[in-house]
């Protein structure tokens, strides 16, 4: 299935200000080797210089630290040296240059350190001076309209932009930072800075990006606003003509903020329906032609730089290269804005087609120190699992179809052409662009997973289109580029899983025609992939194929290898929730009586009975870890119930004997229990 709504730890996005920052995609958290680490004495010396009486020395020290924190190891060294305690007060330094340098250093630390380091920064109280700075700017005459158009000096404007960037990074990665944001009621300050006519589009874009982040799944901050009035302001913003790529980005951000606020407005359904045309228009922007133009410029620049033959018009050649470089930068700036716009649009559409995270009807059924013996007597299901199906209102379904959203997302989900990839990968900026395009592809595949599920077969182009998608996703999943990209691999297998489920619902003959070689690739993914969610997706796809094959009157030969694969995962996967997914799939595939000969041939029932004690042991070992399973929605409260039910399933399974284990009596009833358990466990 597609992604649930969840906090996203953001990669470095579009920066219309041109301010210095370290690219998050070009730096690995573990990239700092021993040779690149500054000596411990140097770190302490740098931290000490931050307290210098010289403004210039404080500024230079902050800039030096900003350049050194590109490796995770360096960040940890500085944190151990009490960097936050010493450098945080510099956010309120009398010198704007020092404030800007300190903000730049903290901003780079927050990007390169990741969510864990952001939590440390917040815990060590970087937020207090940051909040104070933002409030000072809000209260100053320069931002209250006392001066013409509320303009700051360029130096002060840079400081404020860096501060908003840092706030954005921290709130993206730290819930504690969001709580402080709510408590300090900063939303009112940021909202006043959304006025593009006063503060300019580049500034308002950064503010909008921060607001988009803090309003996501944040009822506290939304309650501080008048949602209906805010939506009216956004509606006016979205009606403005999009002339530039930055205008398109502002439209995408406005739509994203409006969606975040829509849950608290009086006409939620009407609001969401009104956002779909805006998002569809963002996706309609042609970035493919722009990518080709960028690649052509990169190729021309590279060709000139590698041409060593002397030319009489050398000065003219240098000028041509300069012109090409300038043109390249302009096109890249426009392209980066459009890529960010479309990524935001796809994220919002994905969430629109997602189940709500608000269902908290399940209470914790098992405590962290509970024993499985406490529930031995409670074997029967005492309540029904919540309905996890996804549905759209007729109006929303209609507006998605009329705006051709499915086709537009499908186009963006396709990989970059091989020849174009080869050109871009040879250029530093081209490699960064490829990373951004792969990220869009990932989000589009996640979006397609939800769209395939919620739309009827006519809306997705018919059964033949589904067949083509299934084949395309199968081929995509097997490519080297996808196998080496964890996020893209998870998205591709999720899309393949959703398409398989849709085809099975429609009794598509395509699934009945799968071959042993088709399944072998899924078997390898299910057994060998290091990503839990990918293994679970592979298991469920195999299960879907198995259920289709099991409908045939004569047992299909492939059911034997499917049963062997599922059993190998049940007893071999280290993660209990993945093993439970395979157990659930086993009951789904082999639920009918006429499949009994296959069960007997591979001796599956006896094998499952034998591993029940092993599963019970795993349950005891992984009880706490199950609450942090990556395969479930992080806002979902269903996890303890799932653990409780799985414990009961294991206990119940131990009492099944060979005499009473007819498939359509005892084991099939277990399948019903575990199926609902898995729906909760995986937040499907």
C-alpha positions as CSV (number, residue, x, y, z in Angstrom):
1,X,0.0,0.0,0.0
2,X,1.0,3.6,-0.2
3,X,2.6,5.7,2.5
4,X,0.6,6.9,5.5
5,X,0.9,10.5,6.6
6,X,4.0,10.9,8.6
7,X,6.7,13.3,9.6
8,X,9.2,13.5,6.8
9,X,12.9,14.2,7.6
10,X,13.5,16.6,4.8
11,X,16.4,16.6,2.4
12,X,17.8,19.9,1.4
13,X,15.2,21.7,-0.6
14,X,15.0,24.7,-2.9
15,X,16.8,27.7,-1.5
16,X,15.8,30.9,-3.4
17,X,18.1,33.0,-1.3
18,X,21.4,31.7,-2.5
19,X,22.7,31.5,1.1
20,X,25.6,29.2,1.9
21,X,24.7,25.8,3.1
22,X,26.1,22.3,2.9
23,X,24.2,20.0,0.5
24,X,22.6,17.3,2.5
25,X,22.7,14.9,-0.4
26,X,26.4,15.2,-1.0
27,X,27.4,14.3,2.5
28,X,27.1,11.0,4.3
29,X,26.6,11.0,8.0
30,X,29.3,8.4,8.3
31,X,31.7,10.0,5.8
32,X,34.1,11.5,8.3
33,X,37.3,9.3,8.4
34,X,40.0,9.6,11.0
35,X,42.3,11.7,8.7
36,X,39.6,14.4,8.3
37,X,39.0,14.9,12.0
38,X,40.5,17.9,13.7
39,X,42.6,17.2,16.8
40,X,40.7,17.4,20.0
41,X,42.8,20.4,21.1
42,X,41.8,22.2,18.0
43,X,38.1,21.7,18.7
44,X,38.5,23.0,22.2
45,X,40.5,25.9,20.9
46,X,37.8,26.8,18.3
47,X,35.1,26.6,20.9
48,X,37.1,28.9,23.2
49,X,37.6,31.5,20.4
50,X,33.8,31.8,20.1
51,X,34.0,33.9,23.4
52,X,36.6,36.3,21.9
53,X,36.1,40.0,22.4
54,X,36.8,40.5,18.7
55,X,33.7,40.4,16.5
56,X,35.9,39.4,13.5
57,X,37.4,36.4,15.4
58,X,34.0,35.2,16.5
59,X,32.7,35.4,13.0
60,X,35.7,33.6,11.5
61,X,35.5,30.9,14.1
62,X,31.8,30.3,13.3
63,X,32.6,30.1,9.6
64,X,35.4,27.6,10.3
65,X,33.1,25.4,12.4
66,X,30.4,25.6,9.6
67,X,33.0,24.1,7.2
68,X,34.2,21.4,9.6
69,X,30.8,19.9,10.5
70,X,30.2,18.3,7.1
71,X,31.0,14.9,8.8
72,X,29.0,13.4,11.6
73,X,32.2,12.5,13.6
74,X,33.2,16.2,13.6
75,X,29.8,17.2,14.8
76,X,30.0,14.8,17.7
77,X,33.4,16.2,18.7
78,X,32.0,19.8,18.8
79,X,28.9,18.7,20.7
80,X,31.1,17.0,23.4
81,X,33.1,20.3,23.7
82,X,29.9,22.2,24.7
83,X,29.6,24.0,21.4
84,X,25.9,24.7,21.8
85,X,26.3,26.3,25.2
86,X,29.0,28.6,23.9
87,X,27.7,29.4,20.3
88,X,24.0,29.6,21.0
89,X,24.3,33.1,22.7
90,X,26.0,34.3,19.5
91,X,22.6,34.2,17.8
92,X,21.9,37.4,19.8
93,X,25.3,38.9,19.2
94,X,25.5,42.7,18.6
95,X,27.2,42.1,15.3
96,X,24.9,40.9,12.4
97,X,27.9,39.3,10.7
98,X,28.5,37.1,13.9
99,X,24.8,36.2,14.1
100,X,24.7,35.2,10.5
101,X,27.9,33.0,10.8
102,X,26.6,31.3,14.0
103,X,23.3,30.6,12.3
104,X,25.1,29.2,9.3
105,X,27.1,26.9,11.5
106,X,24.0,25.6,13.4
107,X,22.1,25.3,10.1
108,X,24.8,23.0,8.7
109,X,25.0,21.0,11.9
110,X,21.2,20.5,11.8
111,X,21.3,19.3,8.1
112,X,24.4,17.1,8.3
113,X,23.7,15.7,11.8
114,X,20.2,14.5,11.1
115,X,17.3,14.1,13.5
116,X,19.3,12.8,16.4
117,X,21.7,15.8,16.4
118,X,18.7,18.2,16.0
119,X,17.2,16.7,19.2
120,X,20.6,17.3,20.9
121,X,20.6,20.9,19.7
122,X,17.1,21.5,21.1
123,X,17.8,19.7,24.3
124,X,20.9,21.9,24.8
125,X,18.7,24.9,24.3
126,X,19.5,26.4,21.0
127,X,15.8,27.3,20.7
128,X,15.7,30.0,23.4
129,X,18.0,32.5,21.7
130,X,16.5,31.5,18.3
131,X,13.0,32.3,19.6
132,X,14.2,35.6,21.1
133,X,15.9,36.6,17.9
134,X,12.7,36.0,15.8
135,X,10.6,37.9,18.3
136,X,13.0,40.8,18.2
137,X,12.7,41.0,14.4
138,X,8.9,40.8,14.6
139,X,8.8,43.7,17.0
140,X,11.3,45.8,15.1
141,X,10.1,48.8,13.1
142,X,11.7,47.3,10.0
143,X,9.2,44.4,9.9
144,X,6.1,46.2,11.2
145,X,5.7,48.5,8.3
146,X,7.3,51.7,9.8
147,X,9.7,51.7,6.9
148,X,8.9,51.5,3.2
149,X,7.7,48.0,2.3
150,X,9.1,46.7,5.6
151,X,12.6,46.2,4.1
152,X,15.6,45.1,6.1
153,X,19.2,45.9,5.2
154,X,20.7,43.0,3.1
155,X,22.8,41.9,6.0
156,X,19.9,41.8,8.5
157,X,17.7,40.1,5.9
158,X,20.3,37.4,5.5
159,X,20.4,36.9,9.3
160,X,16.6,36.5,9.4
161,X,16.5,34.1,6.5
162,X,19.2,31.9,8.2
163,X,17.2,32.0,11.4
164,X,14.0,30.8,9.6
165,X,16.0,28.1,7.8
166,X,17.4,26.8,11.2
167,X,13.9,26.9,12.7
168,X,12.6,24.9,9.7
169,X,15.3,22.3,10.1
170,X,14.8,21.8,13.8
171,X,11.0,21.6,13.6
172,X,11.3,19.1,10.7
173,X,13.4,16.7,12.8
174,X,12.5,17.3,16.4
175,X,9.1,17.1,18.1
176,X,10.5,18.9,21.1
177,X,11.2,21.9,18.8
178,X,7.7,21.8,17.5
179,X,6.4,21.8,21.1
180,X,8.5,24.9,21.8
181,X,7.2,26.5,18.6
182,X,3.6,25.9,19.8
183,X,4.3,27.1,23.3
184,X,5.9,30.3,22.1
185,X,3.0,31.0,19.6
186,X,5.4,31.7,16.8
187,X,2.8,30.9,14.1
188,X,1.4,34.4,14.2
189,X,4.9,35.9,13.5
190,X,5.6,33.6,10.6
191,X,2.1,34.1,9.1
192,X,2.6,37.8,9.0
193,X,5.7,37.3,6.9
194,X,3.8,35.4,4.2
195,X,2.9,38.7,2.5
196,X,4.9,38.5,-0.7
197,X,4.0,42.0,-1.8
198,X,5.8,43.4,1.4
199,X,8.6,41.0,1.9
200,X,9.3,39.6,-1.5
201,X,8.7,36.1,-3.0
202,X,12.0,34.5,-2.0
203,X,11.6,35.5,1.6
204,X,8.0,34.4,1.8
205,X,8.8,31.0,0.2
206,X,11.2,30.2,3.0
207,X,8.6,31.2,5.6
208,X,5.9,29.1,3.8
209,X,8.2,26.1,3.8
210,X,8.6,26.4,7.6
211,X,4.9,26.9,8.1
212,X,4.1,23.9,5.9
213,X,6.4,21.8,8.1
214,X,5.0,23.0,11.5
215,X,1.4,22.8,10.6
216,X,1.6,19.1,9.5
217,X,-0.3,16.9,12.0
218,X,-0.1,19.8,14.6
219,X,-3.5,20.5,16.0
220,X,-2.1,22.7,18.7
221,X,-0.6,25.3,16.3
222,X,-3.7,25.2,14.1
223,X,-5.9,26.0,17.1
224,X,-3.8,29.1,17.6
225,X,-5.0,30.3,14.2
226,X,-8.4,31.1,12.7
227,X,-8.4,28.3,10.2
228,X,-11.2,29.7,8.0
229,X,-9.5,33.1,7.8
230,X,-6.2,31.6,7.0
231,X,-7.7,29.5,4.2
232,X,-9.2,32.6,2.7
233,X,-5.8,34.2,2.7
234,X,-4.3,31.1,1.0
235,X,-7.2,31.0,-1.5
236,X,-6.3,34.5,-2.6
237,X,-2.7,33.5,-2.8
238,X,-3.5,30.5,-5.0
239,X,-5.5,32.6,-7.4
240,X,-2.6,34.7,-8.4
241,X,-1.1,33.9,-11.8
242,X,2.0,31.8,-11.7
243,X,4.5,33.6,-13.9
244,X,7.8,32.2,-12.6
245,X,9.0,28.9,-11.2
246,X,9.0,30.5,-7.8
247,X,5.3,31.4,-8.2
248,X,4.6,27.7,-8.9
249,X,6.6,26.7,-5.8
250,X,4.6,29.2,-3.7
251,X,1.3,27.7,-5.1
252,X,2.5,24.2,-4.1
253,X,3.4,25.4,-0.6
254,X,0.1,27.3,-0.3
255,X,-1.8,24.2,-1.2
256,X,0.2,22.1,1.2
257,X,-0.5,24.5,4.1
258,X,-4.2,24.7,3.2
259,X,-4.4,20.9,3.3
260,X,-2.7,20.9,6.7
261,X,-5.3,23.4,7.9
262,X,-8.3,21.8,6.2
263,X,-9.0,19.3,9.0
264,X,-10.0,22.2,11.3
265,X,-12.1,24.2,8.8
266,X,-15.9,24.0,8.4
267,X,-15.9,22.8,4.8
268,X,-13.0,20.3,4.8
269,X,-14.2,18.3,1.8
270,X,-14.8,21.4,-0.3
271,X,-11.4,22.8,0.6
272,X,-9.6,19.6,-0.4
273,X,-11.5,19.3,-3.6
274,X,-10.5,22.9,-4.4
275,X,-6.8,22.1,-3.9
276,X,-6.6,19.3,-6.5
277,X,-6.7,21.6,-9.6
278,X,-3.9,23.7,-8.1
279,X,-1.8,20.6,-7.4
280,X,-2.6,19.2,-10.9
281,X,-1.4,22.4,-12.5
282,X,1.9,22.2,-10.5
283,X,2.4,18.7,-11.9
284,X,1.6,19.9,-15.4
285,X,4.7,22.1,-15.5
286,X,7.2,20.7,-18.1
287,X,10.4,19.9,-16.3
288,X,11.5,17.2,-18.8
289,X,12.4,19.8,-21.5
290,X,14.2,21.9,-19.0
291,X,16.2,18.8,-17.9
292,X,17.3,18.2,-21.5
293,X,18.3,21.9,-21.8
294,X,20.3,21.7,-18.7
295,X,22.0,18.5,-19.8
296,X,22.9,20.1,-23.2
297,X,24.5,23.0,-21.5
298,X,26.5,20.8,-19.1
299,X,27.6,18.8,-22.1
300,X,28.7,21.9,-24.0
301,X,30.6,23.3,-21.0
302,X,32.3,19.9,-20.4
303,X,33.2,19.7,-24.0
304,X,34.9,23.1,-24.0
305,X,36.7,22.4,-20.8
306,X,38.2,19.1,-22.1
307,X,39.2,20.6,-25.5
308,X,42.9,21.1,-25.2
309,X,43.5,22.1,-28.8
310,X,44.7,25.8,-29.1
311,X,42.3,28.2,-30.8
312,X,42.9,31.7,-32.2
313,X,39.7,33.0,-30.7
314,X,40.5,31.9,-27.2
315,X,39.0,35.0,-25.5
316,X,35.7,34.5,-27.4
317,X,35.7,30.9,-26.2
318,X,36.1,31.9,-22.6
319,X,33.3,34.3,-23.0
320,X,31.1,31.6,-24.5
321,X,31.8,29.3,-21.5
322,X,30.9,32.1,-19.1
323,X,27.6,32.7,-20.9
324,X,26.9,29.0,-20.9
325,X,27.6,28.8,-17.1
326,X,25.4,31.7,-16.4
327,X,22.6,30.3,-18.5
328,X,23.1,26.9,-16.7
329,X,22.8,28.5,-13.3
330,X,19.6,30.3,-14.3
331,X,18.0,27.1,-15.7
332,X,19.1,25.1,-12.7
333,X,17.5,27.6,-10.3
334,X,14.3,27.4,-12.2
335,X,14.4,23.6,-12.5
336,X,15.2,23.2,-8.8
337,X,12.1,25.3,-7.9
338,X,9.9,23.3,-10.2
339,X,11.2,20.0,-8.9
340,X,10.6,21.1,-5.3
341,X,7.1,22.2,-6.3
342,X,6.2,18.9,-7.9
343,X,7.6,16.9,-5.0
344,X,5.4,19.0,-2.6
345,X,2.3,18.5,-4.9
346,X,2.8,14.7,-5.0
347,X,3.2,14.6,-1.2
348,X,-0.1,16.4,-0.7
349,X,-1.9,14.2,-3.2
350,X,-0.5,11.1,-1.5
351,X,-1.8,12.3,1.9
352,X,-5.2,13.2,0.4
353,X,-5.5,9.6,-0.7
354,X,-4.4,8.2,2.7
355,X,-6.4,6.9,5.6
356,X,-6.7,9.2,8.6
357,X,-4.2,8.9,11.4
358,X,-6.8,10.2,13.9
359,X,-8.3,6.8,14.8
360,X,-7.2,6.2,18.4
361,X,-10.0,3.9,19.4
362,X,-7.7,1.0,20.5
363,X,-6.4,1.0,24.0
364,X,-3.1,-0.6,25.0
365,X,-3.8,-4.3,25.5
366,X,-0.4,-5.3,26.8
367,X,2.1,-3.6,29.0
368,X,5.8,-3.5,28.5
369,X,6.4,-5.9,31.3
370,X,3.4,-8.1,30.7
371,X,3.8,-11.8,30.3
372,X,2.3,-14.0,27.6
373,X,1.0,-16.2,30.4
374,X,-1.4,-13.5,31.5
375,X,-3.3,-13.8,28.3
376,X,-3.3,-17.6,27.9
377,X,-6.9,-17.8,28.8
378,X,-7.9,-15.0,26.5
379,X,-7.6,-16.8,23.2
380,X,-10.7,-15.6,21.4
381,X,-11.0,-12.3,19.6
382,X,-12.7,-9.9,21.9
383,X,-13.1,-7.1,19.5
384,X,-12.9,-6.4,15.8
385,X,-9.9,-4.6,14.2
386,X,-10.6,-1.2,12.8
387,X,-11.5,-0.8,9.1
388,X,-8.3,0.2,7.3
389,X,-9.8,0.6,3.8
390,X,-9.2,3.8,1.9
391,X,-12.1,5.6,0.4
392,X,-12.7,8.9,-1.4
393,X,-15.8,11.0,-1.5
394,X,-17.6,11.0,-4.9
395,X,-16.7,14.7,-5.4
396,X,-13.0,14.1,-4.6
397,X,-12.9,11.0,-6.8
398,X,-14.4,13.0,-9.6
399,X,-12.1,16.0,-9.3
400,X,-9.0,13.7,-9.3
401,X,-10.2,12.1,-12.5
402,X,-11.2,15.3,-14.2
403,X,-7.8,16.9,-13.5
404,X,-6.0,13.8,-14.9
405,X,-4.0,13.5,-11.7
406,X,-3.2,9.8,-12.2
407,X,-1.6,10.3,-15.6
408,X,0.4,13.2,-14.4
409,X,1.8,11.3,-11.4
410,X,2.5,8.3,-13.6
411,X,4.6,10.5,-16.0
412,X,6.7,11.8,-13.1
413,X,7.2,8.3,-11.8
414,X,9.3,7.2,-14.8
415,X,13.1,7.1,-14.5
416,X,15.4,9.5,-16.3
417,X,16.5,8.3,-19.7
418,X,19.8,6.3,-19.7
419,X,21.5,8.7,-22.1
420,X,20.4,11.7,-20.1
421,X,21.6,10.1,-16.9
422,X,25.1,9.6,-18.4
423,X,25.3,13.2,-19.3
424,X,24.1,14.5,-15.9
425,X,26.2,12.1,-13.8
426,X,29.4,13.5,-15.4
427,X,28.7,17.0,-13.9
428,X,28.7,17.8,-10.2
429,X,25.4,19.8,-10.4
430,X,24.0,17.1,-12.6
431,X,24.5,14.5,-10.0
432,X,22.6,16.6,-7.4
433,X,19.8,17.1,-10.0
434,X,19.6,13.3,-10.5
435,X,19.2,12.8,-6.8
436,X,16.3,15.3,-6.7
437,X,14.7,13.6,-9.7
438,X,15.0,10.2,-8.0
439,X,13.3,11.7,-4.9
440,X,10.4,12.8,-7.0
441,X,10.2,9.4,-8.6
442,X,10.1,7.9,-5.1
443,X,7.2,10.1,-4.0
444,X,5.3,9.5,-7.2
445,X,5.5,5.7,-6.8
446,X,4.2,6.1,-3.2
447,X,1.4,8.3,-4.6
448,X,0.5,5.7,-7.3
449,X,0.2,3.1,-4.6
450,X,-2.6,5.0,-3.0
451,X,-4.2,6.2,-6.3
452,X,-4.3,2.6,-7.7
453,X,-6.1,1.6,-4.4
454,X,-8.7,4.4,-4.2
455,X,-9.6,4.8,-7.9
456,X,-11.7,2.5,-9.9
457,X,-10.3,0.6,-12.8
458,X,-11.7,2.9,-15.4
459,X,-10.1,5.9,-13.8
460,X,-6.6,4.3,-14.1
461,X,-7.1,3.5,-17.7
462,X,-8.6,0.0,-17.6
463,X,-7.2,-3.5,-16.9
464,X,-4.7,-3.3,-19.8
465,X,-3.1,-0.2,-18.2
466,X,-2.9,-2.0,-14.9
467,X,-1.1,-4.9,-16.7
468,X,1.4,-2.5,-18.2
469,X,2.0,-0.9,-14.8
470,X,2.5,-4.2,-13.2
471,X,5.1,-5.1,-15.8
472,X,6.7,-1.7,-15.6
473,X,7.0,-1.8,-11.8
474,X,8.4,-5.4,-11.9
475,X,11.1,-4.3,-14.3
476,X,11.8,-1.1,-12.4
477,X,12.2,-3.0,-9.1
478,X,14.9,-5.3,-10.7
479,X,17.1,-2.4,-12.0
480,X,20.4,-1.8,-10.4
481,X,19.6,1.9,-9.8
482,X,16.5,1.0,-7.8
483,X,18.1,-1.8,-5.8
484,X,20.9,0.6,-4.7
485,X,18.4,3.3,-3.5
486,X,16.6,2.1,-0.4
487,X,13.7,4.6,-0.5
488,X,13.1,4.1,-4.2
489,X,13.2,0.3,-3.8
490,X,10.5,0.5,-1.0
491,X,8.4,2.8,-3.1
492,X,8.7,0.6,-6.2
493,X,7.7,-2.6,-4.3
494,X,4.8,-0.7,-2.6
495,X,3.5,0.3,-6.0
496,X,3.9,-3.3,-7.3
497,X,2.1,-4.6,-4.3
498,X,-0.8,-2.1,-4.7
499,X,-1.1,-2.9,-8.4
500,X,-1.0,-6.7,-7.7
501,X,-3.9,-6.2,-5.2
502,X,-6.0,-4.3,-7.7
503,X,-5.4,-6.9,-10.4
504,X,-6.3,-9.7,-8.0
505,X,-9.6,-7.9,-7.1
506,X,-10.4,-7.7,-10.8
507,X,-9.4,-11.4,-11.4
508,X,-6.8,-10.3,-13.9
509,X,-5.4,-13.3,-15.9
510,X,-1.9,-11.6,-15.7
511,X,-1.2,-12.9,-12.2
512,X,-2.2,-16.4,-13.3
513,X,0.5,-16.3,-15.9
514,X,3.5,-15.6,-13.6
515,X,6.5,-17.8,-14.0
516,X,9.0,-19.4,-11.7
517,X,11.6,-16.8,-12.7
518,X,9.2,-14.0,-11.9
519,X,8.7,-15.3,-8.4
520,X,12.4,-16.1,-7.8
521,X,13.3,-12.4,-7.8
522,X,10.6,-11.8,-5.2
523,X,11.8,-14.7,-3.2
524,X,15.3,-13.2,-3.1
525,X,13.9,-9.8,-2.0
526,X,11.8,-11.4,0.7
527,X,14.8,-13.4,2.1
528,X,17.8,-11.3,1.5
529,X,16.9,-7.6,1.3
530,X,18.1,-5.7,4.4
531,X,15.0,-3.4,4.4
532,X,12.1,-4.7,6.5
533,X,9.4,-3.0,4.6
534,X,10.7,-4.2,1.2
535,X,10.8,-7.8,2.5
536,X,7.2,-7.4,3.7
537,X,6.1,-6.0,0.3
538,X,7.7,-9.0,-1.4
539,X,6.0,-11.4,0.9
540,X,2.6,-9.8,0.3
541,X,3.0,-9.8,-3.5
542,X,3.9,-13.5,-3.4
543,X,0.8,-14.0,-1.2
544,X,-1.4,-12.2,-3.7
545,X,-0.1,-14.3,-6.6
546,X,-0.5,-17.5,-4.5
547,X,-4.1,-16.7,-3.7
548,X,-4.9,-16.2,-7.4
549,X,-3.2,-19.5,-8.2
550,X,-5.1,-21.2,-5.4
551,X,-8.4,-20.3,-7.0
552,X,-7.7,-22.8,-9.8
553,X,-9.5,-26.1,-9.4
554,X,-6.2,-28.1,-9.8
555,X,-3.4,-27.1,-7.4
556,X,-0.9,-25.0,-9.3
557,X,2.8,-26.3,-9.3
558,X,4.0,-22.9,-8.1
559,X,2.1,-23.2,-4.8
560,X,4.7,-25.6,-3.6
561,X,7.6,-23.1,-3.9
562,X,5.4,-20.3,-2.6
563,X,4.7,-22.4,0.6
564,X,8.4,-23.2,1.0
565,X,9.3,-19.5,0.6
566,X,6.8,-18.3,3.1
567,X,7.8,-20.9,5.7
568,X,11.5,-20.0,5.2
569,X,10.6,-16.4,6.1
570,X,8.4,-17.4,9.1
571,X,11.2,-19.3,10.7
572,X,14.2,-17.4,9.4
573,X,13.4,-13.6,9.5
574,X,14.9,-11.9,12.5
575,X,12.1,-9.3,12.7
576,X,9.0,-10.8,14.2
577,X,6.6,-8.5,12.4
578,X,8.0,-9.6,9.1
579,X,7.8,-13.2,10.1
580,X,4.2,-12.6,11.2
581,X,3.4,-11.1,7.8
582,X,4.7,-14.3,6.2
583,X,2.6,-16.4,8.6
584,X,-0.5,-14.3,7.7
585,X,0.3,-14.8,4.0
586,X,0.6,-18.5,4.5
587,X,-2.9,-18.8,5.9
588,X,-4.2,-16.6,3.1
589,X,-2.7,-18.7,0.3
590,X,-3.5,-22.2,1.8
591,X,-7.0,-21.5,3.2
592,X,-9.0,-23.8,0.8
593,X,-9.5,-27.5,1.2
594,X,-8.4,-28.5,-2.3
595,X,-4.9,-27.2,-1.6
596,X,-4.3,-29.9,1.1
597,X,-2.2,-32.1,-1.2
598,X,0.3,-29.3,-1.5
599,X,0.4,-28.8,2.2
600,X,1.0,-32.5,2.7
601,X,3.7,-32.6,0.1
602,X,5.8,-29.9,1.8
603,X,4.6,-30.9,5.3
604,X,3.7,-27.3,6.1
605,X,1.2,-27.9,9.0
606,X,3.7,-29.9,11.1
607,X,6.4,-27.4,10.4
608,X,4.3,-24.5,11.6
609,X,3.3,-26.3,14.7
610,X,7.0,-27.0,15.5
611,X,8.1,-23.3,15.2
612,X,5.3,-21.9,17.5
613,X,7.6,-22.0,20.5
614,X,10.2,-20.1,18.6
615,X,7.8,-17.4,17.7
616,X,6.7,-17.1,21.3
617,X,10.4,-16.6,22.3
618,X,10.8,-13.9,19.7
619,X,7.7,-12.2,21.0
620,X,9.2,-12.0,24.5
621,X,12.5,-10.7,23.0
622,X,11.1,-8.1,20.7
623,X,8.0,-6.9,22.6
624,X,9.5,-3.4,23.1
625,X,11.0,-3.2,19.6
626,X,7.7,-4.0,18.0
627,X,6.5,-0.6,19.1
628,X,9.1,1.0,16.9
629,X,8.5,-1.2,13.8
630,X,9.3,0.8,10.6
631,X,6.4,-0.9,8.9
632,X,3.8,0.9,10.9
633,X,2.6,4.5,10.9
634,X,4.5,6.4,13.6
635,X,1.4,8.2,14.8
636,X,-0.7,5.0,15.0
637,X,-1.8,3.8,18.4
638,X,-2.7,0.3,17.2
639,X,0.7,-1.4,17.8
640,X,0.1,-2.7,21.4
641,X,-3.2,-4.4,20.2
642,X,-1.3,-6.1,17.4
643,X,1.3,-7.4,19.8
644,X,-1.4,-8.7,22.1
645,X,-3.2,-10.4,19.2
646,X,0.0,-12.0,17.9
647,X,0.7,-13.4,21.3
648,X,-2.8,-14.9,21.4
649,X,-2.3,-16.3,17.9
650,X,0.9,-18.1,18.9
651,X,-0.7,-19.5,22.1
652,X,-3.7,-20.7,20.1
653,X,-1.6,-22.2,17.4
654,X,0.2,-24.4,20.0
655,X,-3.1,-26.2,20.8
656,X,-3.7,-27.2,17.1
657,X,-3.1,-30.9,16.7
658,X,-2.8,-33.0,13.5
659,X,-6.2,-34.5,14.2
660,X,-8.1,-31.2,14.3
661,X,-6.1,-29.2,11.8
662,X,-8.4,-29.3,8.9
663,X,-7.7,-26.2,6.7
664,X,-11.2,-24.9,6.7
665,X,-11.8,-25.3,10.4
666,X,-9.1,-24.5,12.9
667,X,-6.3,-23.0,10.8
668,X,-8.5,-20.9,8.6
669,X,-10.0,-19.3,11.7
670,X,-6.5,-18.5,12.8
671,X,-5.9,-16.9,9.4
672,X,-8.8,-14.6,10.1
673,X,-7.3,-13.5,13.4
674,X,-3.8,-13.0,12.1
675,X,-5.1,-11.2,8.9
676,X,-6.7,-8.5,11.1
677,X,-3.6,-8.5,13.3
678,X,-1.4,-7.8,10.3
679,X,-3.6,-5.0,9.1
680,X,-3.0,-3.2,12.4
681,X,0.6,-4.2,12.7
682,X,1.5,-2.8,9.3
683,X,-1.0,0.1,9.3
684,X,-2.3,-1.0,5.9
